[in-house]
Amino acid sequence: MPPLFKTWLTLCLLLPLAAHATNREQRLPNGFTGYTSNATVKHAPTKQTSLRARSASSSKSHHLPAVAAMSPKQSSNVLSRAVNVLGTPYVWGGSNPKKGFDCSGLVKYAFNDVADVDLPRTSNAMAQGHGVKVAKSDLKPGDLIFFNIKSRRVNHVAIYLGNDRFIHAPRRGKRVSIDSLSKPYWQQHYVVAKRVLPKEQQALSLAKR
C-alpha cells in the first residue's frame, strides 16, 4: 500500500473518532450555567427573611470608614515587644517582664516605644478614650481588640497579630500567650477594635471621618 494512501486512510478513520471524543468531553452536565462575557448569570431567588437575618446579624462595625494604619515600623515594634514576652506570668497590675503582666499592662508595655502614644492604664479606659474604631474585617497587626468577660463593660484587651490571631495576658494562673479570634468564646465576648495611632495621625483620621 503506498505510504501516501496509507496516511490518507488513517486520517479518514481517526478524524471522526477524534471529533466524537472531543464532543463527548465538552458536553456539559444538565443544568450547568457557565460564566461568559455576554451571558447573564441567574441566581436562585433569595428569601427576604434570610436577607434580614443576615443584615441583623452583621456588626455595625462593618460599615465603619477605612482608617489609616500604623507605619510598618511602628507595627513591627509593637508586635516584637509583645511577642518577646510570651510565657510571662499573668500578674494583676503587672506591667513589665520582671514582675509579670495583666492584659492592659502588656498592651501599654508593647506600645511604650511608639512616639506620641500614651495609653491609659486600664482596658476599659483604652476602649473608651483612645484610638479610632475599626471594623473586625479591617483589622491590621497592632490593632487593639476589646472584650467583656463576665461583665457588661470592657475588661479585657489584646493585640491583634494577623490571621485571626492575637496576643494577650489571659488571667490569673495563665501566661502571656497567643490565641485565635475565630474561637466561639472570643467571638461571643468581642466588643470593639481600635487602631492606636500617633496623635497627629489620629487627628487626621478623625478629621476625614
C-alpha positions as CSV (number, residue, x, y, z in Angstrom):
1,M,0.0,0.0,0.0
2,P,1.5,3.4,-1.0
3,P,2.6,5.5,2.0
4,L,0.5,8.5,0.9
5,F,-2.7,6.4,0.6
6,K,-2.0,4.8,4.0
7,T,-1.7,8.3,5.6
8,W,-4.9,9.5,3.9
9,L,-6.8,6.4,5.1
10,T,-5.5,6.7,8.6
11,L,-6.7,10.4,8.8
12,C,-10.1,9.4,7.4
13,L,-10.6,6.8,10.1
14,L,-9.2,8.8,13.0
15,L,-10.7,12.2,12.5
16,P,-14.4,11.2,13.1
17,L,-13.3,9.4,16.3
18,A,-11.4,12.4,17.5
19,A,-14.3,14.7,16.8
20,H,-16.7,12.3,18.7
21,A,-14.3,12.2,21.7
22,T,-14.0,16.0,21.7
23,N,-17.7,16.5,21.7
24,R,-18.1,13.9,24.5
25,E,-15.6,15.7,26.7
26,Q,-17.0,19.1,26.1
27,R,-20.6,18.0,26.8
28,L,-21.8,19.9,29.9
29,P,-23.9,18.4,32.6
30,N,-27.6,19.2,32.6
31,G,-28.5,22.5,34.3
32,F,-24.9,23.8,34.2
33,T,-24.6,27.6,34.0
34,G,-21.3,28.9,32.8
35,Y,-19.8,32.4,33.1
36,T,-19.3,34.2,29.8
37,S,-18.7,37.8,29.0
38,N,-22.1,38.1,27.3
39,A,-24.1,35.9,29.5
40,T,-26.2,36.9,32.4
41,V,-25.8,34.6,35.4
42,K,-29.1,33.9,37.1
43,H,-29.1,33.3,40.8
44,A,-31.7,31.5,42.8
45,P,-34.1,33.9,44.4
46,T,-33.2,34.7,48.0
47,K,-35.9,34.9,50.6
48,Q,-36.2,38.3,52.2
49,T,-36.3,36.8,55.6
50,S,-32.8,35.4,55.2
51,L,-31.5,38.8,54.0
52,R,-33.0,40.4,57.0
53,A,-31.4,37.8,59.3
54,R,-28.1,38.3,57.7
55,S,-28.3,42.1,58.0
56,A,-29.4,41.9,61.6
57,S,-26.5,39.5,62.5
58,S,-23.8,41.6,60.8
59,S,-22.0,44.0,63.0
60,K,-22.4,47.7,62.7
61,S,-18.6,48.0,62.7
62,H,-18.6,46.6,59.2
63,H,-19.9,50.0,58.0
64,L,-17.1,51.9,59.6
65,P,-15.0,54.0,57.2
66,A,-11.4,53.0,56.4
67,V,-8.8,54.1,58.9
68,A,-5.1,54.9,58.3
69,A,-2.8,52.2,59.5
70,M,0.3,52.5,61.7
71,S,3.5,52.6,59.9
72,P,5.2,49.2,59.3
73,K,8.0,50.2,61.7
74,Q,5.6,51.1,64.5
75,S,3.5,48.0,64.0
76,S,6.7,45.8,63.9
77,N,8.0,47.4,67.2
78,V,4.7,46.8,69.0
79,L,4.4,43.2,67.9
80,S,8.1,42.5,68.6
81,R,7.8,43.8,72.2
82,A,4.7,41.8,72.8
83,V,5.9,38.5,71.3
84,N,9.3,38.8,73.1
85,V,7.5,38.4,76.5
86,L,5.5,35.3,75.5
87,G,5.3,33.0,78.5
88,T,5.5,35.8,81.1
89,P,3.1,35.0,84.0
90,Y,-0.1,36.9,84.5
91,V,0.1,39.3,87.5
92,W,-2.8,41.7,88.3
93,G,-1.4,45.2,87.9
94,G,1.8,43.9,86.3
95,S,3.3,46.0,83.5
96,N,6.9,44.7,82.9
97,P,8.6,41.3,82.1
98,K,10.2,41.0,85.6
99,K,7.0,41.3,87.6
100,G,4.6,40.0,85.1
101,F,1.6,41.4,83.1
102,D,-2.1,41.9,83.2
103,C,-3.9,42.4,79.9
104,S,-3.7,46.2,79.8
105,G,-0.2,46.2,81.3
106,L,1.0,44.1,78.4
107,V,-0.6,46.4,75.8
108,K,0.9,49.5,77.5
109,Y,4.3,47.9,77.6
110,A,4.1,46.9,73.9
111,F,3.3,50.5,72.8
112,N,5.8,52.0,75.1
113,D,8.3,52.8,72.4
114,V,5.8,54.3,69.9
115,A,6.3,58.0,69.8
116,D,3.3,60.2,70.7
117,V,1.2,57.3,72.0
118,D,0.3,57.4,75.7
119,L,-2.3,54.7,76.5
120,P,-4.4,54.7,79.7
121,R,-3.7,52.0,82.2
122,T,-6.9,50.0,82.1
123,S,-8.6,48.1,79.2
124,N,-11.9,50.0,79.7
125,A,-10.2,53.4,79.6
126,M,-8.3,52.3,76.4
127,A,-11.6,51.3,74.8
128,Q,-13.4,54.5,75.8
129,G,-10.9,57.2,75.2
130,H,-8.1,56.3,72.8
131,G,-7.7,55.2,69.2
132,V,-10.0,55.0,66.2
133,K,-12.6,52.3,65.8
134,V,-12.0,49.8,63.1
135,A,-14.2,47.1,61.7
136,K,-13.4,43.5,62.6
137,S,-13.0,42.8,58.8
138,D,-10.4,45.6,58.6
139,L,-8.1,44.5,61.5
140,K,-4.4,45.1,61.0
141,P,-1.5,43.8,63.0
142,G,-1.0,46.1,66.1
143,D,-4.8,46.9,66.5
144,L,-6.3,46.5,69.9
145,I,-9.2,44.1,70.4
146,F,-11.5,44.6,73.4
147,F,-13.7,42.0,75.2
148,N,-16.2,41.9,78.0
149,I,-15.7,38.8,80.2
150,K,-18.2,38.2,82.9
151,S,-19.1,41.8,82.7
152,R,-21.2,44.2,80.6
153,R,-18.2,46.6,80.3
154,V,-14.9,46.1,78.6
155,N,-12.5,44.4,80.9
156,H,-10.0,42.6,78.6
157,V,-7.7,43.8,75.8
158,A,-5.4,42.0,73.4
159,I,-3.1,42.9,70.5
160,Y,-4.1,41.7,67.0
161,L,-1.3,39.8,65.2
162,G,-2.9,39.0,61.9
163,N,-4.6,35.8,60.5
164,D,-7.2,35.9,63.3
165,R,-4.5,35.6,66.0
166,F,-3.9,37.8,68.9
167,I,-1.6,38.0,71.9
168,H,-2.7,38.8,75.4
169,A,-2.3,38.2,79.1
170,P,-5.3,36.0,79.8
171,R,-6.0,35.7,83.5
172,R,-4.6,34.7,86.9
173,G,-2.7,31.4,86.6
174,K,-2.0,31.8,82.9
175,R,0.9,33.3,80.9
176,V,1.1,35.7,78.0
177,S,0.0,33.6,75.1
178,I,-1.4,33.7,71.5
179,D,-5.0,32.8,70.9
180,S,-7.5,32.7,68.0
181,L,-10.2,35.3,67.4
182,S,-12.2,32.7,65.5
183,K,-12.9,30.7,68.6
184,P,-16.6,30.9,69.6
185,Y,-15.6,32.1,73.1
186,W,-13.8,35.1,71.9
187,Q,-16.4,35.8,69.2
188,Q,-19.1,35.8,71.9
189,H,-17.2,38.3,74.1
190,Y,-15.8,40.6,71.4
191,V,-16.9,44.2,71.9
192,V,-14.8,46.5,69.6
193,A,-11.5,47.0,67.9
194,K,-9.4,50.2,67.9
195,R,-6.4,51.4,66.0
196,V,-3.9,53.3,68.1
197,L,-2.1,56.0,66.1
198,P,0.3,58.7,67.0
199,K,-1.6,61.9,67.9
200,E,-1.1,63.6,64.6
201,Q,-2.2,60.6,62.5
202,Q,-5.2,60.0,64.8
203,A,-6.4,63.6,64.5
204,L,-6.1,63.4,60.7
205,S,-8.1,60.1,60.6
206,L,-10.8,61.6,62.8
207,A,-11.0,64.7,60.6
208,K,-11.6,62.6,57.5
209,R,-14.5,60.6,59.0
